[in-house]
Amino acid sequence: MGLSVWTQDEAGPFQTIPCGGNSWQESGWPLQQSHEYLRDGTAKLLTLFHPSSGQVRATGVTSCPNTVLHGWLKAELTVVLASLPPMPKRGVKVNRELWKSWQAGLRWPITLATELPPLRMLLVLDNLKGHKTPEFVLWMFANGIMPLYTPIAGSWLNMCESVQRIIKRRALECQHPQTTEEIIHLLEATVRGWNREPTPFEWGGKRAARRARSRQRRHALGGSGACVRGPLRRRQTTTQQWRQACQTTH
């Protein structure tokens, strides 16, 4: 439909504590880190992710109330919207039906505004109360953004969760940040490095194809989780052969 799809989430909180992870230490000589740490608050990463291009827009913060989250989101989304091509003109009724189509099947659909501009973007969010405040939702409606909230226990539907896990691992593994400013610096530097060569995300991509090929090469055995390289030959006995075997036995 020509709509831009973005996902949003907040990673953290991250503490100023030693972070475990893989390292280049020799076998049998694990990396040792101090068990002591300074209590210097926590840091979070506000993330906006575009799966089809892999681009990440993110910033580190030490607190994340609505005033901080909404202000940053509005500024980033405004920049993204300005870069999008204009949408084709649709009738008022057709445009409203397009907005409503993204609420089909929802138990509690969002009450749409009376006047709606052309729909330009889909924004995937989780179910935080701060994402559902009337002021923020109406701002999204006014700018042609349809919020799509992931269901409870359905955070895996938000691809932003996946890219945040990658960034967190690359930035903080085997590190011992001493301040929240150092945590923010590590996270934001990793985001800049990611954006130099971003990886697009897609459902059922190359990784899913590799899993499918792997399953085709293995054959599961009943009663356990074991597999074999090739299918086992099964002895097929016809009804007549079975009767003859029974008569011979008796």
ZIPE-V395013 format. One record per residue. N is the residue number from 1. SS is DSSP state (2 for helix, 1 for strand, 0 for the rest). Layout:
# ZIPE-V395013
n=(N N)
ss=(SS SS)
This chain:
# ZIPE-V395013
n=(1 2 3 4 5 6 7 8 9 10 11 12 13 14 15 16 17 18 19 20 21 22 23 24 25 26 27 28 29 30 31 32 33 34 35 36 37 38 39 40 41 42 43 44 45 46 47 48 49 50 51 52 53 54 55 56 57 58 59 60 61 62 63 64 65 66 67 68 69 70 71 72 73 74 75 76 77 78 79 80 81 82 83 84 85 86 87 88 89 90 91 92 93 94 95 96 97 98 99 100 101 102 103 104 105 106 107 108 109 110 111 112 113 114 115 116 117 118 119 120 121 122 123 124 125 126 127 128 129 130 131 132 133 134 135 136 137 138 139 140 141 142 143 144 145 146 147 148 149 150 151 152 153 154 155 156 157 158 159 160 161 162 163 164 165 166 167 168 169 170 171 172 173 174 175 176 177 178 179 180 181 182 183 184 185 186 187 188 189 190 191 192 193 194 195 196 197 198 199 200 201 202 203 204 205 206 207 208 209 210 211 212 213 214 215 216 217 218 219 220 221 222 223 224 225 226 227 228 229 230 231 232 233 234 235 236 237 238 239 240 241 242 243 244 245 246 247 248 249 250)
ss=(0 0 0 1 1 1 1 1 1 1 1 1 1 1 1 0 0 0 0 0 0 0 0 0 0 0 0 0 0 0 0 0 0 0 0 0 0 0 0 0 0 1 1 1 1 1 1 1 1 1 0 0 0 0 1 1 1 1 1 1 1 0 0 0 0 2 2 2 2 2 2 2 2 2 2 2 2 2 2 2 2 2 2 0 0 0 0 0 0 0 0 2 2 2 2 2 2 2 2 2 2 0 0 0 0 0 0 0 0 0 0 0 0 0 0 0 0 0 0 0 1 1 1 1 1 0 0 0 2 2 2 0 0 2 2 2 2 2 2 2 2 2 0 0 1 1 1 1 1 0 0 0 0 0 2 2 2 0 2 2 2 2 2 2 2 2 2 2 2 2 2 2 0 0 0 0 0 0 0 2 2 2 2 2 2 2 2 2 2 2 2 2 2 2 2 2 0 0 0 0 0 0 0 0 0 2 2 2 2 2 2 2 2 2 2 2 2 0 1 1 0 0 0 0 0 0 1 1 0 0 0 0 0 0 0 0 0 0 2 2 2 2 2 2 2 2 2 2 2 0)
